[in-house]
Amino acid sequence: MASKILKATTNLTGMTVSKDPHYALKLLYGKILRDLKKIPATATYRKYTEDIINTRLGHVESETNIARLERKINCGQIEEVIVQ
């Protein structure tokens, strides 16, 4: 069982710590993938965006440690990833 160490602050003005970033990211990535289905499958934007989102979703599903997840996604703190 992975230990859950919650940070107290993001040190970013106006950005609070996410209580369950895995849940939030799974919801967001699922919505993005559903919306991408509305774009023609041959569209370059859809192909590359699906690749990025599927890779990130894989990291979210396989990595329980938030700090390691942040390093794998490599886009700042997990709270920043959620609002991107």
Biopython code that builds the backbone (N, CA, C, O; Angstrom):
import numpy as np
from Bio.PDB.StructureBuilder import StructureBuilder

atoms = [
    (1, "MET", "N", (0.842, -1.172, 0.000)),
    (1, "MET", "CA", (0.000, 0.000, 0.000)),
    (1, "MET", "C", (0.891, 1.241, 0.000)),
    (1, "MET", "O", (1.800, 1.357, 0.822)),
    (2, "ALA", "N", (0.638, 2.138, -0.895)),
    (2, "ALA", "CA", (1.431, 3.359, -1.003)),
    (2, "ALA", "C", (1.028, 4.336, 0.091)),
    (2, "ALA", "O", (-0.151, 4.521, 0.394)),
    (3, "SER", "N", (2.053, 4.956, 0.673)),
    (3, "SER", "CA", (1.729, 5.963, 1.686)),
    (3, "SER", "C", (1.309, 7.250, 1.006)),
    (3, "SER", "O", (1.822, 7.600, -0.057)),
    (4, "LYS", "N", (0.381, 7.945, 1.619)),
    (4, "LYS", "CA", (-0.109, 9.203, 1.055)),
    (4, "LYS", "C", (0.405, 10.341, 1.920)),
    (4, "LYS", "O", (-0.040, 10.534, 3.051)),
    (5, "ILE", "N", (1.349, 11.089, 1.368)),
    (5, "ILE", "CA", (1.859, 12.261, 2.043)),
    (5, "ILE", "C", (1.302, 13.457, 1.298)),
    (5, "ILE", "O", (1.632, 13.684, 0.134)),
    (6, "LEU", "N", (0.461, 14.219, 1.971)),
    (6, "LEU", "CA", (-0.156, 15.371, 1.339)),
    (6, "LEU", "C", (0.668, 16.606, 1.632)),
    (6, "LEU", "O", (1.068, 16.848, 2.771)),
    (7, "LYS", "N", (0.916, 17.382, 0.594)),
    (7, "LYS", "CA", (1.640, 18.628, 0.811)),
    (7, "LYS", "C", (0.668, 19.677, 1.331)),
    (7, "LYS", "O", (-0.533, 19.617, 1.068)),
    (8, "ALA", "N", (1.206, 20.636, 2.069)),
    (8, "ALA", "CA", (0.369, 21.656, 2.692)),
    (8, "ALA", "C", (0.018, 22.780, 1.731)),
    (8, "ALA", "O", (-1.054, 23.376, 1.840)),
    (9, "THR", "N", (0.907, 23.078, 0.790)),
    (9, "THR", "CA", (0.693, 24.192, -0.129)),
    (9, "THR", "C", (1.393, 23.931, -1.451)),
    (9, "THR", "O", (2.338, 23.146, -1.525)),
    (10, "THR", "N", (0.919, 24.596, -2.490)),
    (10, "THR", "CA", (1.580, 24.509, -3.794)),
    (10, "THR", "C", (2.649, 25.584, -3.932)),
    (10, "THR", "O", (3.485, 25.523, -4.833)),
    (11, "ASN", "N", (2.622, 26.567, -3.038)),
    (11, "ASN", "CA", (3.489, 27.751, -3.121)),
    (11, "ASN", "C", (3.206, 28.570, -4.367)),
    (11, "ASN", "O", (4.046, 29.361, -4.796)),
    (12, "LEU", "N", (2.039, 28.388, -4.945)),
    (12, "LEU", "CA", (1.604, 29.168, -6.100)),
    (12, "LEU", "C", (0.370, 29.965, -5.675)),
    (12, "LEU", "O", (-0.612, 29.395, -5.198)),
    (13, "THR", "N", (0.427, 31.258, -5.848)),
    (13, "THR", "CA", (-0.661, 32.130, -5.410)),
    (13, "THR", "C", (-1.984, 31.729, -6.054)),
    (13, "THR", "O", (-2.086, 31.625, -7.277)),
    (14, "GLY", "N", (-2.991, 31.507, -5.220)),
    (14, "GLY", "CA", (-4.328, 31.198, -5.698)),
    (14, "GLY", "C", (-4.551, 29.750, -6.095)),
    (14, "GLY", "O", (-5.661, 29.390, -6.487)),
    (15, "MET", "N", (-3.525, 28.909, -6.005)),
    (15, "MET", "CA", (-3.686, 27.506, -6.395)),
    (15, "MET", "C", (-3.625, 26.626, -5.155)),
    (15, "MET", "O", (-2.604, 26.563, -4.469)),
    (16, "THR", "N", (-4.728, 25.951, -4.879)),
    (16, "THR", "CA", (-4.792, 25.085, -3.704)),
    (16, "THR", "C", (-4.318, 23.680, -4.055)),
    (16, "THR", "O", (-4.270, 23.294, -5.223)),
    (17, "VAL", "N", (-3.976, 22.938, -3.034)),
    (17, "VAL", "CA", (-3.525, 21.557, -3.201)),
    (17, "VAL", "C", (-4.714, 20.690, -3.593)),
    (17, "VAL", "O", (-5.779, 20.777, -2.981)),
    (18, "SER", "N", (-4.535, 19.860, -4.606)),
    (18, "SER", "CA", (-5.592, 18.951, -5.046)),
    (18, "SER", "C", (-5.724, 17.802, -4.053)),
    (18, "SER", "O", (-4.728, 17.190, -3.667)),
    (19, "LYS", "N", (-6.953, 17.512, -3.643)),
    (19, "LYS", "CA", (-7.193, 16.426, -2.693)),
    (19, "LYS", "C", (-7.056, 15.051, -3.348)),
    (19, "LYS", "O", (-6.597, 14.105, -2.708)),
    (20, "ASP", "N", (-7.444, 14.934, -4.601)),
    (20, "ASP", "CA", (-7.364, 13.656, -5.312)),
    (20, "ASP", "C", (-6.997, 13.903, -6.776)),
    (20, "ASP", "O", (-7.861, 13.844, -7.652)),
    (21, "PRO", "N", (-5.723, 14.179, -7.041)),
    (21, "PRO", "CA", (-5.312, 14.515, -8.406)),
    (21, "PRO", "C", (-5.500, 13.377, -9.407)),
    (21, "PRO", "O", (-5.765, 13.628, -10.583)),
    (22, "HIS", "N", (-5.366, 12.137, -8.959)),
    (22, "HIS", "CA", (-5.561, 11.014, -9.877)),
    (22, "HIS", "C", (-6.991, 11.010, -10.421)),
    (22, "HIS", "O", (-7.210, 10.851, -11.622)),
    (23, "TYR", "N", (-7.949, 11.186, -9.528)),
    (23, "TYR", "CA", (-9.357, 11.214, -9.927)),
    (23, "TYR", "C", (-9.621, 12.374, -10.881)),
    (23, "TYR", "O", (-10.264, 12.202, -11.916)),
    (24, "ALA", "N", (-9.121, 13.553, -10.526)),
    (24, "ALA", "CA", (-9.338, 14.744, -11.361)),
    (24, "ALA", "C", (-8.743, 14.562, -12.753)),
    (24, "ALA", "O", (-9.374, 14.903, -13.753)),
    (25, "LEU", "N", (-7.534, 14.027, -12.815)),
    (25, "LEU", "CA", (-6.887, 13.853, -14.119)),
    (25, "LEU", "C", (-7.573, 12.776, -14.956)),
    (25, "LEU", "O", (-7.696, 12.926, -16.171)),
    (26, "LYS", "N", (-8.019, 11.698, -14.323)),
    (26, "LYS", "CA", (-8.742, 10.664, -15.072)),
    (26, "LYS", "C", (-10.019, 11.230, -15.682)),
    (26, "LYS", "O", (-10.346, 10.933, -16.832)),
    (27, "LEU", "N", (-10.736, 12.039, -14.919)),
    (27, "LEU", "CA", (-11.952, 12.671, -15.452)),
    (27, "LEU", "C", (-11.625, 13.595, -16.622)),
    (27, "LEU", "O", (-12.265, 13.527, -17.672)),
    (28, "LEU", "N", (-10.637, 14.449, -16.439)),
    (28, "LEU", "CA", (-10.271, 15.407, -17.487)),
    (28, "LEU", "C", (-9.764, 14.710, -18.744)),
    (28, "LEU", "O", (-10.167, 15.051, -19.856)),
    (29, "TYR", "N", (-8.886, 13.741, -18.565)),
    (29, "TYR", "CA", (-8.338, 13.045, -19.733)),
    (29, "TYR", "C", (-9.417, 12.249, -20.459)),
    (29, "TYR", "O", (-9.401, 12.159, -21.686)),
    (30, "GLY", "N", (-10.354, 11.671, -19.710)),
    (30, "GLY", "CA", (-11.479, 10.971, -20.337)),
    (30, "GLY", "C", (-12.331, 11.913, -21.169)),
    (30, "GLY", "O", (-12.740, 11.575, -22.279)),
    (31, "LYS", "N", (-12.598, 13.097, -20.628)),
    (31, "LYS", "CA", (-13.387, 14.094, -21.359)),
    (31, "LYS", "C", (-12.654, 14.548, -22.622)),
    (31, "LYS", "O", (-13.263, 14.674, -23.685)),
    (32, "ILE", "N", (-11.371, 14.789, -22.506)),
    (32, "ILE", "CA", (-10.589, 15.210, -23.677)),
    (32, "ILE", "C", (-10.634, 14.134, -24.755)),
    (32, "ILE", "O", (-10.837, 14.441, -25.930)),
    (33, "LEU", "N", (-10.446, 12.878, -24.365)),
    (33, "LEU", "CA", (-10.463, 11.788, -25.350)),
    (33, "LEU", "C", (-11.832, 11.652, -26.011)),
    (33, "LEU", "O", (-11.917, 11.395, -27.212)),
    (34, "ARG", "N", (-12.907, 11.823, -25.234)),
    (34, "ARG", "CA", (-14.255, 11.776, -25.826)),
    (34, "ARG", "C", (-14.453, 12.923, -26.814)),
    (34, "ARG", "O", (-15.013, 12.724, -27.892)),
    (35, "ASP", "N", (-14.000, 14.112, -26.454)),
    (35, "ASP", "CA", (-14.140, 15.267, -27.347)),
    (35, "ASP", "C", (-13.298, 15.111, -28.611)),
    (35, "ASP", "O", (-13.697, 15.567, -29.683)),
    (36, "LEU", "N", (-12.149, 14.477, -28.492)),
    (36, "LEU", "CA", (-11.294, 14.271, -29.665)),
    (36, "LEU", "C", (-11.947, 13.347, -30.692)),
    (36, "LEU", "O", (-11.649, 13.429, -31.884)),
    (37, "LYS", "N", (-12.835, 12.473, -30.229)),
    (37, "LYS", "CA", (-13.535, 11.557, -31.146)),
    (37, "LYS", "C", (-14.403, 12.315, -32.148)),
    (37, "LYS", "O", (-14.768, 11.770, -33.190)),
    (38, "LYS", "N", (-14.733, 13.568, -31.836)),
    (38, "LYS", "CA", (-15.555, 14.384, -32.732)),
    (38, "LYS", "C", (-14.740, 14.965, -33.889)),
    (38, "LYS", "O", (-15.301, 15.457, -34.868)),
    (39, "ILE", "N", (-13.427, 14.902, -33.769)),
    (39, "ILE", "CA", (-12.528, 15.413, -34.812)),
    (39, "ILE", "C", (-12.200, 14.250, -35.744)),
    (39, "ILE", "O", (-12.042, 13.123, -35.274)),
    (40, "PRO", "N", (-12.094, 14.487, -37.048)),
    (40, "PRO", "CA", (-11.765, 13.394, -37.971)),
    (40, "PRO", "C", (-10.492, 12.647, -37.545)),
    (40, "PRO", "O", (-9.508, 13.256, -37.124)),
    (41, "ALA", "N", (-10.537, 11.324, -37.663)),
    (41, "ALA", "CA", (-9.418, 10.483, -37.234)),
    (41, "ALA", "C", (-8.130, 10.787, -37.988)),
    (41, "ALA", "O", (-7.038, 10.500, -37.497)),
    (42, "THR", "N", (-8.250, 11.358, -39.164)),
    (42, "THR", "CA", (-7.059, 11.664, -39.962)),
    (42, "THR", "C", (-6.427, 13.008, -39.593)),
    (42, "THR", "O", (-5.347, 13.336, -40.083)),
    (43, "ALA", "N", (-7.082, 13.778, -38.745)),
    (43, "ALA", "CA", (-6.568, 15.100, -38.366)),
    (43, "ALA", "C", (-5.300, 14.960, -37.523)),
    (43, "ALA", "O", (-5.262, 14.198, -36.557)),
    (44, "THR", "N", (-4.281, 15.699, -37.901)),
    (44, "THR", "CA", (-3.006, 15.660, -37.186)),
    (44, "THR", "C", (-3.175, 16.066, -35.730)),
    (44, "THR", "O", (-2.592, 15.449, -34.838)),
    (45, "TYR", "N", (-3.967, 17.095, -35.488)),
    (45, "TYR", "CA", (-4.200, 17.559, -34.113)),
    (45, "TYR", "C", (-4.738, 16.420, -33.253)),
    (45, "TYR", "O", (-4.274, 16.209, -32.133)),
    (46, "ARG", "N", (-5.711, 15.693, -33.776)),
    (46, "ARG", "CA", (-6.303, 14.591, -33.005)),
    (46, "ARG", "C", (-5.259, 13.520, -32.718)),
    (46, "ARG", "O", (-5.159, 13.043, -31.588)),
    (47, "LYS", "N", (-4.486, 13.137, -33.722)),
    (47, "LYS", "CA", (-3.489, 12.071, -33.542)),
    (47, "LYS", "C", (-2.497, 12.412, -32.437)),
    (47, "LYS", "O", (-2.269, 11.618, -31.524)),
    (48, "TYR", "N", (-1.911, 13.601, -32.532)),
    (48, "TYR", "CA", (-0.882, 13.972, -31.567)),
    (48, "TYR", "C", (-1.456, 14.230, -30.178)),
    (48, "TYR", "O", (-0.827, 13.891, -29.176)),
    (49, "THR", "N", (-2.632, 14.819, -30.111)),
    (49, "THR", "CA", (-3.246, 15.079, -28.811)),
    (49, "THR", "C", (-3.645, 13.768, -28.139)),
    (49, "THR", "O", (-3.451, 13.610, -26.934)),
    (50, "GLU", "N", (-4.198, 12.830, -28.902)),
    (50, "GLU", "CA", (-4.539, 11.515, -28.335)),
    (50, "GLU", "C", (-3.290, 10.818, -27.809)),
    (50, "GLU", "O", (-3.325, 10.208, -26.741)),
    (51, "ASP", "N", (-2.194, 10.904, -28.547)),
    (51, "ASP", "CA", (-0.946, 10.285, -28.087)),
    (51, "ASP", "C", (-0.508, 10.863, -26.744)),
    (51, "ASP", "O", (-0.163, 10.123, -25.822)),
    (52, "ILE", "N", (-0.525, 12.187, -26.642)),
    (52, "ILE", "CA", (-0.106, 12.851, -25.406)),
    (52, "ILE", "C", (-1.025, 12.472, -24.251)),
    (52, "ILE", "O", (-0.556, 12.110, -23.171)),
    (53, "ILE", "N", (-2.329, 12.554, -24.479)),
    (53, "ILE", "CA", (-3.293, 12.284, -23.406)),
    (53, "ILE", "C", (-3.248, 10.817, -22.989)),
    (53, "ILE", "O", (-3.313, 10.517, -21.797)),
    (54, "ASN", "N", (-3.137, 9.907, -23.941)),
    (54, "ASN", "CA", (-3.059, 8.484, -23.591)),
    (54, "ASN", "C", (-1.790, 8.171, -22.807)),
    (54, "ASN", "O", (-1.818, 7.351, -21.888)),
    (55, "THR", "N", (-0.682, 8.813, -23.159)),
    (55, "THR", "CA", (0.563, 8.621, -22.415)),
    (55, "THR", "C", (0.406, 9.128, -20.988)),
    (55, "THR", "O", (0.776, 8.446, -20.033)),
    (56, "ARG", "N", (-0.145, 10.327, -20.850)),
    (56, "ARG", "CA", (-0.351, 10.897, -19.515)),
    (56, "ARG", "C", (-1.335, 10.059, -18.703)),
    (56, "ARG", "O", (-1.119, 9.831, -17.513)),
    (57, "LEU", "N", (-2.405, 9.603, -19.332)),
    (57, "LEU", "CA", (-3.385, 8.772, -18.634)),
    (57, "LEU", "C", (-2.736, 7.473, -18.154)),
    (57, "LEU", "O", (-3.026, 7.001, -17.055)),
    (58, "GLY", "N", (-1.872, 6.908, -18.963)),
    (58, "GLY", "CA", (-1.133, 5.714, -18.553)),
    (58, "GLY", "C", (-0.287, 5.966, -17.316)),
    (58, "GLY", "O", (-0.227, 5.131, -16.413)),
    (59, "HIS", "N", (0.367, 7.120, -17.281)),
    (59, "HIS", "CA", (1.159, 7.485, -16.101)),
    (59, "HIS", "C", (0.263, 7.641, -14.876)),
    (59, "HIS", "O", (0.605, 7.171, -13.791)),
    (60, "VAL", "N", (-0.871, 8.293, -15.044)),
    (60, "VAL", "CA", (-1.803, 8.510, -13.928)),
    (60, "VAL", "C", (-2.288, 7.165, -13.384)),
    (60, "VAL", "O", (-2.392, 6.987, -12.170)),
    (61, "GLU", "N", (-2.582, 6.231, -14.268)),
    (61, "GLU", "CA", (-3.109, 4.930, -13.841)),
    (61, "GLU", "C", (-2.038, 4.035, -13.223)),
    (61, "GLU", "O", (-2.352, 3.183, -12.392)),
    (62, "SER", "N", (-0.776, 4.220, -13.618)),
    (62, "SER", "CA", (0.270, 3.319, -13.138)),
    (62, "SER", "C", (1.094, 3.875, -11.981)),
    (62, "SER", "O", (1.721, 3.106, -11.254)),
    (63, "GLU", "N", (1.106, 5.180, -11.797)),
    (63, "GLU", "CA", (1.957, 5.795, -10.767)),
    (63, "GLU", "C", (1.116, 6.355, -9.625)),
    (63, "GLU", "O", (0.346, 7.297, -9.815)),
    (64, "THR", "N", (1.265, 5.774, -8.448)),
    (64, "THR", "CA", (0.491, 6.232, -7.295)),
    (64, "THR", "C", (1.174, 7.375, -6.554)),
    (64, "THR", "O", (0.508, 8.151, -5.869)),
    (65, "ASN", "N", (2.486, 7.488, -6.681)),
    (65, "ASN", "CA", (3.237, 8.532, -5.991)),
    (65, "ASN", "C", (3.144, 9.839, -6.773)),
    (65, "ASN", "O", (3.530, 9.891, -7.940)),
    (66, "ILE", "N", (2.635, 10.890, -6.140)),
    (66, "ILE", "CA", (2.396, 12.166, -6.818)),
    (66, "ILE", "C", (3.694, 12.793, -7.314)),
    (66, "ILE", "O", (3.740, 13.298, -8.436)),
    (67, "ALA", "N", (4.742, 12.770, -6.506)),
    (67, "ALA", "CA", (6.015, 13.381, -6.916)),
    (67, "ALA", "C", (6.573, 12.691, -8.160)),
    (67, "ALA", "O", (7.054, 13.358, -9.076)),
    (68, "ARG", "N", (6.511, 11.363, -8.197)),
    (68, "ARG", "CA", (6.998, 10.638, -9.386)),
    (68, "ARG", "C", (6.099, 10.903, -10.585)),
    (68, "ARG", "O", (6.582, 11.002, -11.713)),
    (69, "LEU", "N", (4.790, 11.018, -10.350)),
    (69, "LEU", "CA", (3.855, 11.327, -11.431)),
    (69, "LEU", "C", (4.168, 12.697, -12.020)),
    (69, "LEU", "O", (4.155, 12.867, -13.239)),
    (70, "GLU", "N", (4.447, 13.670, -11.162)),
    (70, "GLU", "CA", (4.811, 15.005, -11.639)),
    (70, "GLU", "C", (6.061, 14.952, -12.509)),
    (70, "GLU", "O", (6.137, 15.634, -13.531)),
    (71, "ARG", "N", (7.036, 14.148, -12.110)),
    (71, "ARG", "CA", (8.268, 14.022, -12.912)),
    (71, "ARG", "C", (7.997, 13.331, -14.247)),
    (71, "ARG", "O", (8.559, 13.721, -15.270)),
    (72, "LYS", "N", (7.146, 12.315, -14.245)),
    (72, "LYS", "CA", (6.838, 11.606, -15.494)),
    (72, "LYS", "C", (6.092, 12.496, -16.477)),
    (72, "LYS", "O", (6.401, 12.494, -17.668)),
    (73, "ILE", "N", (5.119, 13.255, -15.997)),
    (73, "ILE", "CA", (4.354, 14.145, -16.876)),
    (73, "ILE", "C", (5.200, 15.350, -17.270)),
    (73, "ILE", "O", (5.092, 15.852, -18.389)),
    (74, "ASN", "N", (6.043, 15.811, -16.343)),
    (74, "ASN", "CA", (7.025, 16.865, -16.617)),
    (74, "ASN", "C", (6.392, 18.181, -17.072)),
    (74, "ASN", "O", (6.845, 18.797, -18.037)),
    (75, "CYS", "N", (5.348, 18.600, -16.370)),
    (75, "CYS", "CA", (4.692, 19.885, -16.680)),
    (75, "CYS", "C", (4.414, 20.672, -15.409)),
    (75, "CYS", "O", (3.408, 21.377, -15.328)),
    (76, "GLY", "N", (5.286, 20.564, -14.418)),
    (76, "GLY", "CA", (5.101, 21.298, -13.174)),
    (76, "GLY", "C", (4.385, 20.468, -12.128)),
    (76, "GLY", "O", (4.310, 19.242, -12.220)),
    (77, "GLN", "N", (3.860, 21.165, -11.132)),
    (77, "GLN", "CA", (3.126, 20.490, -10.068)),
    (77, "GLN", "C", (1.830, 19.904, -10.629)),
    (77, "GLN", "O", (1.287, 20.387, -11.623)),
    (78, "ILE", "N", (1.357, 18.867, -9.974)),
    (78, "ILE", "CA", (0.169, 18.168, -10.466)),
    (78, "ILE", "C", (-1.034, 19.101, -10.544)),
    (78, "ILE", "O", (-1.892, 18.937, -11.411)),
    (79, "GLU", "N", (-1.102, 20.077, -9.644)),
    (79, "GLU", "CA", (-2.199, 21.049, -9.683)),
    (79, "GLU", "C", (-2.123, 21.900, -10.955)),
    (79, "GLU", "O", (-3.152, 22.286, -11.511)),
    (80, "GLU", "N", (-0.907, 22.187, -11.408)),
    (80, "GLU", "CA", (-0.738, 22.938, -12.655)),
    (80, "GLU", "C", (-1.178, 22.100, -13.850)),
    (80, "GLU", "O", (-1.769, 22.617, -14.799)),
    (81, "VAL", "N", (-0.889, 20.818, -13.797)),
    (81, "VAL", "CA", (-1.297, 19.913, -14.878)),
    (81, "VAL", "C", (-2.822, 19.873, -14.966)),
    (81, "VAL", "O", (-3.380, 19.860, -16.063)),
    (82, "ILE", "N", (-3.490, 19.855, -13.833)),
    (82, "ILE", "CA", (-4.956, 19.792, -13.808)),
    (82, "ILE", "C", (-5.572, 21.015, -14.477)),
    (82, "ILE", "O", (-6.573, 20.884, -15.182)),
    (83, "VAL", "N", (-5.005, 22.189, -14.277)),
    (83, "VAL", "CA", (-5.603, 23.402, -14.848)),
    (83, "VAL", "C", (-5.122, 23.708, -16.262)),
    (83, "VAL", "O", (-5.622, 24.645, -16.884)),
    (84, "GLN", "N", (-4.182, 22.957, -16.778)),
    (84, "GLN", "CA", (-3.669, 23.227, -18.131)),
    (84, "GLN", "C", (-4.716, 22.975, -19.173)),
    (84, "GLN", "O", (-4.457, 23.151, -20.364)),
]
sb = StructureBuilder()
sb.init_structure("model")
sb.init_model(0)
sb.init_chain("A")
sb.init_seg("    ")
for serial, (resi, resn, name, xyz) in enumerate(atoms, 1):
    if name == "N":
        sb.init_residue(resn, " ", resi, " ")
    sb.init_atom(name, np.array(xyz, "f"), 0.0, 1.0, " ", f" {name:<3s}", serial, name[0])
structure = sb.get_structure()
